[in-house]
């Protein structure tokens, strides 16, 4: 009688060979490529809105709450270990948000850990989060013919004085196009964008992890150049396949204490 403690042999998986009509999958990538399990950066764009009741607090209590919140952010900004934090003010630029934290990390749980500390501050009792976008860095499938290395998968965000952020969704018709048709339209898109050297594009991907497909963030010192770039892109063929690219946020880079001073 066989010993029941003996491990059972592993069943071997063998895929039967098939005769495919094409060597490309619908995305235009070589089929049967091994899934990518390499570490990538997660990105989080968290927008906060202040309750006006906070401004009616006694001055000493108000300043103590701002200092406590700033200390949490400054501690995380100095954390290292691949964690990056940039802070922005939107006071006077939008009615629905007042400031934004742009965070990057290889571990999505870092965002939860930082938010947990924020939630325990006095200021958090007067904050809501109207928007929070989650995305991930990956190489673009469209730029490789211009840059064989592709777009970098590691991002150091927030070098410009302004950040222009919006969620982005393509129409389903876009994905029904052939890889060659999509590449041709993106070639035009890249060509049109090339002269705008004062604007840096940071596109990240949200497929399956958030409501939008992409989060687009343009880093720049020149708002006028960004306005002209977006206007020019409206005339490209690829823009016909945009389903949604709002809300759009104009964010001014400031240290966290300066951003909090804008609040109250």
C-alpha positions as a Markdown table, in Angstrom:
| # | Residue | x | y | z |
|---|---|---|---|---|
| 1 | Unk | 0.0 | 0.0 | 0.0 |
| 2 | Unk | 1.4 | 3.4 | -1.0 |
| 3 | Unk | 2.4 | 5.8 | 1.7 |
| 4 | Unk | -0.3 | 8.6 | 1.7 |
| 5 | Unk | 2.4 | 11.1 | 2.8 |
| 6 | Unk | 4.3 | 10.8 | -0.4 |
| 7 | Unk | 4.0 | 13.9 | -2.5 |
| 8 | Unk | 1.9 | 13.6 | -5.6 |
| 9 | Unk | 3.7 | 14.1 | -8.9 |
| 10 | Unk | 3.2 | 17.5 | -10.6 |
| 11 | Unk | 1.1 | 17.3 | -13.7 |
| 12 | Unk | 3.0 | 18.7 | -16.6 |
| 13 | Unk | 1.3 | 21.3 | -18.8 |
| 14 | Unk | 1.9 | 21.1 | -22.5 |
| 15 | Unk | 0.2 | 23.5 | -24.9 |
| 16 | Unk | -0.7 | 21.9 | -28.2 |
| 17 | Unk | 0.8 | 23.8 | -31.1 |
| 18 | Unk | -1.6 | 25.6 | -33.3 |
| 19 | Unk | -1.3 | 27.2 | -36.7 |
| 20 | Unk | -1.9 | 30.9 | -36.2 |
| 21 | Unk | -2.7 | 33.3 | -39.1 |
| 22 | Unk | -0.6 | 36.1 | -37.6 |
| 23 | Unk | 2.3 | 36.5 | -35.2 |
| 24 | Unk | 0.9 | 39.7 | -33.5 |
| 25 | Unk | -1.7 | 40.0 | -30.8 |
| 26 | Unk | -4.3 | 42.8 | -31.1 |
| 27 | Unk | -2.0 | 45.2 | -29.3 |
| 28 | Unk | 0.6 | 44.8 | -32.0 |
| 29 | Unk | 3.0 | 42.9 | -29.7 |
| 30 | Unk | 4.7 | 39.6 | -30.4 |
| 31 | Unk | 2.5 | 36.8 | -29.2 |
| 32 | Unk | 3.6 | 34.3 | -26.6 |
| 33 | Unk | 5.8 | 36.8 | -24.8 |
| 34 | Unk | 6.3 | 35.9 | -21.2 |
| 35 | Unk | 4.2 | 38.1 | -18.8 |
| 36 | Unk | 6.2 | 41.0 | -17.2 |
| 37 | Unk | 6.6 | 40.5 | -13.5 |
| 38 | Unk | 9.4 | 43.1 | -13.0 |
| 39 | Unk | 8.9 | 45.7 | -10.4 |
| 40 | Unk | 7.4 | 49.0 | -11.6 |
| 41 | Unk | 6.5 | 52.3 | -9.9 |
| 42 | Unk | 3.0 | 52.9 | -8.8 |
| 43 | Unk | 1.8 | 56.5 | -9.0 |
| 44 | Unk | -0.9 | 58.1 | -6.9 |
| 45 | Unk | -2.4 | 61.6 | -7.5 |
| 46 | Unk | -4.4 | 62.5 | -4.4 |
| 47 | Unk | -6.4 | 65.7 | -4.5 |
| 48 | Unk | -7.7 | 67.2 | -1.2 |
| 49 | Unk | -10.5 | 69.8 | -0.5 |
| 50 | Unk | -10.6 | 71.8 | 2.8 |
| 51 | Unk | -13.7 | 72.3 | 4.8 |
| 52 | Unk | -14.1 | 76.2 | 5.3 |
| 53 | Unk | -14.9 | 75.4 | 9.0 |
| 54 | Unk | -11.1 | 74.9 | 9.4 |
| 55 | Unk | -10.5 | 78.6 | 8.8 |
| 56 | Unk | -12.8 | 79.5 | 11.7 |
| 57 | Unk | -10.6 | 77.7 | 14.3 |
| 58 | Unk | -8.5 | 79.7 | 16.8 |
| 59 | Unk | -5.2 | 80.8 | 15.2 |
| 60 | Unk | -3.0 | 78.6 | 17.5 |
| 61 | Unk | -5.1 | 75.5 | 16.8 |
| 62 | Unk | -5.1 | 76.1 | 13.1 |
| 63 | Unk | -1.3 | 76.6 | 12.9 |
| 64 | Unk | -0.7 | 73.5 | 15.0 |
| 65 | Unk | -2.9 | 71.4 | 12.7 |
| 66 | Unk | -1.0 | 72.6 | 9.6 |
| 67 | Unk | 2.4 | 71.9 | 11.2 |
| 68 | Unk | 1.3 | 68.4 | 12.2 |
| 69 | Unk | 0.2 | 67.6 | 8.7 |
| 70 | Unk | 3.4 | 69.1 | 7.2 |
| 71 | Unk | 5.6 | 67.0 | 9.5 |
| 72 | Unk | 3.9 | 63.8 | 8.2 |
| 73 | Unk | 4.5 | 64.9 | 4.6 |
| 74 | Unk | 8.1 | 65.9 | 5.2 |
| 75 | Unk | 8.9 | 62.7 | 7.0 |
| 76 | Unk | 7.6 | 60.7 | 4.0 |
| 77 | Unk | 9.4 | 62.9 | 1.5 |
| 78 | Unk | 12.7 | 62.0 | 3.2 |
| 79 | Unk | 11.9 | 58.3 | 3.5 |
| 80 | Unk | 13.8 | 57.1 | 0.5 |
| 81 | Unk | 13.5 | 53.4 | -0.5 |
| 82 | Unk | 12.1 | 54.4 | -3.9 |
| 83 | Unk | 9.3 | 56.6 | -2.4 |
| 84 | Unk | 8.9 | 60.0 | -4.0 |
| 85 | Unk | 6.6 | 62.8 | -2.9 |
| 86 | Unk | 5.8 | 66.1 | -4.7 |
| 87 | Unk | 3.2 | 68.6 | -3.3 |
| 88 | Unk | 1.1 | 71.1 | -5.3 |
| 89 | Unk | -1.4 | 73.9 | -4.6 |
| 90 | Unk | -4.6 | 74.4 | -6.6 |
| 91 | Unk | -6.0 | 77.2 | -4.4 |
| 92 | Unk | -7.8 | 79.7 | -6.6 |
| 93 | Unk | -7.4 | 77.5 | -9.7 |
| 94 | Unk | -10.2 | 75.1 | -9.2 |
| 95 | Unk | -13.3 | 75.2 | -7.0 |
| 96 | Unk | -13.4 | 71.5 | -6.1 |
| 97 | Unk | -9.8 | 70.8 | -4.9 |
| 98 | Unk | -7.2 | 72.8 | -2.9 |
| 99 | Unk | -4.0 | 70.8 | -3.0 |
| 100 | Unk | -2.5 | 67.6 | -4.4 |
| 101 | Unk | 0.0 | 65.0 | -3.3 |
| 102 | Unk | 1.8 | 63.2 | -6.2 |
| 103 | Unk | 3.4 | 60.0 | -4.8 |
| 104 | Unk | 5.5 | 57.3 | -6.5 |
| 105 | Unk | 6.5 | 54.0 | -5.0 |
| 106 | Unk | 7.3 | 50.5 | -5.9 |
| 107 | Unk | 4.9 | 49.3 | -3.2 |
| 108 | Unk | 1.3 | 50.4 | -3.4 |
| 109 | Unk | 0.9 | 49.8 | 0.3 |
| 110 | Unk | 3.2 | 52.8 | 0.9 |
| 111 | Unk | 0.3 | 55.0 | -0.2 |
| 112 | Unk | -2.0 | 53.4 | 2.3 |
| 113 | Unk | 0.6 | 53.7 | 5.1 |
| 114 | Unk | 1.1 | 57.4 | 4.4 |
| 115 | Unk | -2.6 | 58.0 | 4.2 |
| 116 | Unk | -3.1 | 56.2 | 7.5 |
| 117 | Unk | -0.8 | 58.7 | 9.1 |
| 118 | Unk | -2.5 | 61.6 | 7.4 |
| 119 | Unk | -5.9 | 60.4 | 8.6 |
| 120 | Unk | -4.7 | 60.6 | 12.2 |
| 121 | Unk | -3.9 | 64.3 | 12.0 |
| 122 | Unk | -6.2 | 67.0 | 13.2 |
| 123 | Unk | -6.3 | 68.6 | 9.7 |
| 124 | Unk | -7.6 | 65.4 | 8.2 |
| 125 | Unk | -10.9 | 65.9 | 10.0 |
| 126 | Unk | -11.4 | 68.9 | 7.7 |
| 127 | Unk | -10.4 | 67.3 | 4.5 |
| 128 | Unk | -12.2 | 65.4 | 1.7 |
| 129 | Unk | -10.6 | 63.7 | -1.3 |
| 130 | Unk | -12.8 | 64.5 | -4.4 |
| 131 | Unk | -10.3 | 62.7 | -6.7 |
| 132 | Unk | -7.6 | 60.1 | -6.3 |
| 133 | Unk | -6.0 | 58.4 | -9.3 |
| 134 | Unk | -3.9 | 55.3 | -9.2 |
| 135 | Unk | -1.6 | 54.2 | -12.1 |
| 136 | Unk | 1.6 | 52.4 | -12.9 |
| 137 | Unk | 4.6 | 53.1 | -15.1 |
| 138 | Unk | 5.3 | 50.9 | -18.1 |
| 139 | Unk | 7.0 | 51.3 | -21.5 |
| 140 | Unk | 5.0 | 52.8 | -24.3 |
| 141 | Unk | 4.4 | 50.4 | -27.2 |
| 142 | Unk | 4.3 | 53.4 | -29.6 |
| 143 | Unk | 7.7 | 55.2 | -29.1 |
| 144 | Unk | 10.0 | 52.2 | -29.7 |
| 145 | Unk | 10.6 | 53.0 | -33.3 |
| 146 | Unk | 11.8 | 56.5 | -32.4 |
| 147 | Unk | 13.6 | 55.4 | -29.2 |
| 148 | Unk | 14.5 | 51.7 | -29.1 |
| 149 | Unk | 14.8 | 51.9 | -25.3 |
| 150 | Unk | 11.2 | 53.0 | -25.0 |
| 151 | Unk | 9.9 | 55.3 | -22.4 |
| 152 | Unk | 11.6 | 54.8 | -19.0 |
| 153 | Unk | 9.8 | 52.7 | -16.5 |
| 154 | Unk | 11.3 | 54.7 | -13.6 |
| 155 | Unk | 10.0 | 58.2 | -13.1 |
| 156 | Unk | 11.3 | 61.1 | -11.1 |
| 157 | Unk | 8.2 | 63.4 | -11.1 |
| 158 | Unk | 7.7 | 67.1 | -10.5 |
| 159 | Unk | 10.7 | 68.9 | -12.0 |
| 160 | Unk | 8.7 | 71.8 | -13.4 |
| 161 | Unk | 6.9 | 74.6 | -11.6 |
| 162 | Unk | 3.5 | 73.4 | -13.0 |
| 163 | Unk | 1.9 | 70.0 | -13.4 |
| 164 | Unk | -1.1 | 69.5 | -15.7 |
| 165 | Unk | -2.9 | 66.3 | -14.8 |
| 166 | Unk | -6.0 | 64.5 | -16.2 |
| 167 | Unk | -7.4 | 61.0 | -16.4 |
| 168 | Unk | -7.6 | 59.7 | -20.0 |
| 169 | Unk | -9.8 | 57.1 | -21.7 |
| 170 | Unk | -9.7 | 55.9 | -25.3 |
| 171 | Unk | -12.8 | 54.9 | -27.2 |
| 172 | Unk | -13.4 | 51.2 | -27.8 |
| 173 | Unk | -13.0 | 51.9 | -31.5 |
| 174 | Unk | -9.4 | 52.7 | -30.9 |
| 175 | Unk | -8.7 | 49.1 | -29.8 |
| 176 | Unk | -10.5 | 47.7 | -32.9 |
| 177 | Unk | -8.0 | 49.4 | -35.2 |
| 178 | Unk | -5.1 | 47.5 | -36.6 |
| 179 | Unk | -1.7 | 47.9 | -34.9 |
| 180 | Unk | -0.4 | 49.6 | -38.0 |
| 181 | Unk | -3.3 | 52.2 | -38.0 |
| 182 | Unk | -2.7 | 53.0 | -34.4 |
| 183 | Unk | 1.0 | 53.3 | -34.8 |
| 184 | Unk | 0.5 | 55.7 | -37.8 |
| 185 | Unk | -1.7 | 58.0 | -35.7 |
| 186 | Unk | 0.7 | 57.9 | -32.8 |
| 187 | Unk | 3.6 | 58.7 | -35.2 |
| 188 | Unk | 1.7 | 61.9 | -36.1 |
| 189 | Unk | 1.0 | 62.6 | -32.4 |
| 190 | Unk | 4.7 | 62.3 | -31.5 |
| 191 | Unk | 5.8 | 64.4 | -34.5 |
| 192 | Unk | 3.3 | 67.2 | -33.6 |
| 193 | Unk | 4.5 | 67.2 | -30.0 |
| 194 | Unk | 8.3 | 67.2 | -30.8 |
| 195 | Unk | 8.8 | 71.0 | -31.0 |
| 196 | Unk | 7.3 | 71.6 | -27.5 |
| 197 | Unk | 10.6 | 70.9 | -25.7 |
| 198 | Unk | 9.5 | 72.8 | -22.6 |
| 199 | Unk | 6.8 | 70.2 | -21.7 |
| 200 | Unk | 7.7 | 66.8 | -20.3 |
| 201 | Unk | 5.0 | 64.1 | -20.7 |
| 202 | Unk | 4.5 | 61.5 | -18.0 |
| 203 | Unk | 2.0 | 58.9 | -19.1 |
| 204 | Unk | 1.1 | 56.2 | -16.7 |
| 205 | Unk | -1.3 | 53.2 | -17.0 |
| 206 | Unk | -4.4 | 52.4 | -15.0 |
| 207 | Unk | -5.8 | 49.3 | -16.9 |
| 208 | Unk | -7.5 | 47.1 | -14.3 |
| 209 | Unk | -6.4 | 49.1 | -11.2 |
| 210 | Unk | -8.5 | 52.3 | -11.6 |
| 211 | Unk | -11.4 | 53.7 | -13.5 |
| 212 | Unk | -9.4 | 55.4 | -16.3 |
| 213 | Unk | -7.0 | 53.8 | -18.7 |
| 214 | Unk | -4.2 | 56.3 | -18.3 |
| 215 | Unk | -3.2 | 59.2 | -16.1 |
| 216 | Unk | -1.5 | 61.9 | -18.1 |
| 217 | Unk | 0.7 | 64.4 | -16.3 |
| 218 | Unk | 2.6 | 67.2 | -18.2 |
| 219 | Unk | 5.5 | 68.7 | -16.3 |
| 220 | Unk | 6.5 | 72.3 | -17.4 |
| 221 | Unk | 7.6 | 75.7 | -16.5 |
| 222 | Unk | 5.6 | 77.2 | -19.3 |
| 223 | Unk | 1.8 | 77.1 | -19.1 |
| 224 | Unk | 1.5 | 79.0 | -22.4 |
| 225 | Unk | 3.5 | 76.2 | -24.2 |
| 226 | Unk | 1.3 | 73.6 | -22.8 |
| 227 | Unk | -1.9 | 75.4 | -23.9 |
| 228 | Unk | -0.5 | 75.6 | -27.5 |
| 229 | Unk | 0.5 | 71.9 | -27.4 |
| 230 | Unk | -2.9 | 70.7 | -26.4 |
| 231 | Unk | -4.6 | 73.0 | -29.0 |
| 232 | Unk | -2.3 | 71.5 | -31.7 |
| 233 | Unk | -3.0 | 68.0 | -30.6 |
| 234 | Unk | -6.7 | 68.6 | -31.1 |
| 235 | Unk | -6.1 | 68.6 | -34.9 |
| 236 | Unk | -4.5 | 65.1 | -35.0 |
| 237 | Unk | -6.3 | 62.0 | -36.1 |
| 238 | Unk | -5.7 | 60.2 | -32.8 |
| 239 | Unk | -7.8 | 62.8 | -31.0 |
| 240 | Unk | -10.9 | 61.4 | -32.7 |
| 241 | Unk | -10.5 | 58.4 | -30.5 |
| 242 | Unk | -10.5 | 60.2 | -27.1 |
| 243 | Unk | -13.5 | 59.2 | -25.0 |
| 244 | Unk | -12.7 | 61.3 | -21.9 |
| 245 | Unk | -9.9 | 63.6 | -20.8 |
| 246 | Unk | -11.4 | 65.5 | -18.0 |
| 247 | Unk | -11.3 | 66.8 | -15.3 |
| 248 | Unk | -8.1 | 68.7 | -16.0 |
| 249 | Unk | -6.0 | 70.0 | -13.1 |
| 250 | Unk | -3.5 | 72.9 | -13.2 |
| 251 | Unk | -1.2 | 72.3 | -10.2 |
| 252 | Unk | 1.4 | 74.7 | -8.9 |
| 253 | Unk | 4.4 | 73.1 | -7.3 |
| 254 | Unk | 5.0 | 74.3 | -3.7 |
| 255 | Unk | 6.5 | 72.9 | -0.6 |
| 256 | Unk | 3.9 | 71.4 | 1.7 |
| 257 | Unk | 4.0 | 74.3 | 4.3 |
| 258 | Unk | 3.5 | 76.9 | 1.6 |
| 259 | Unk | 0.7 | 74.9 | 0.1 |
| 260 | Unk | -1.0 | 74.6 | 3.5 |
| 261 | Unk | -0.5 | 78.4 | 4.0 |
| 262 | Unk | -2.6 | 78.9 | 0.9 |
| 263 | Unk | -5.5 | 77.1 | 2.6 |
| 264 | Unk | -5.7 | 79.2 | 5.7 |
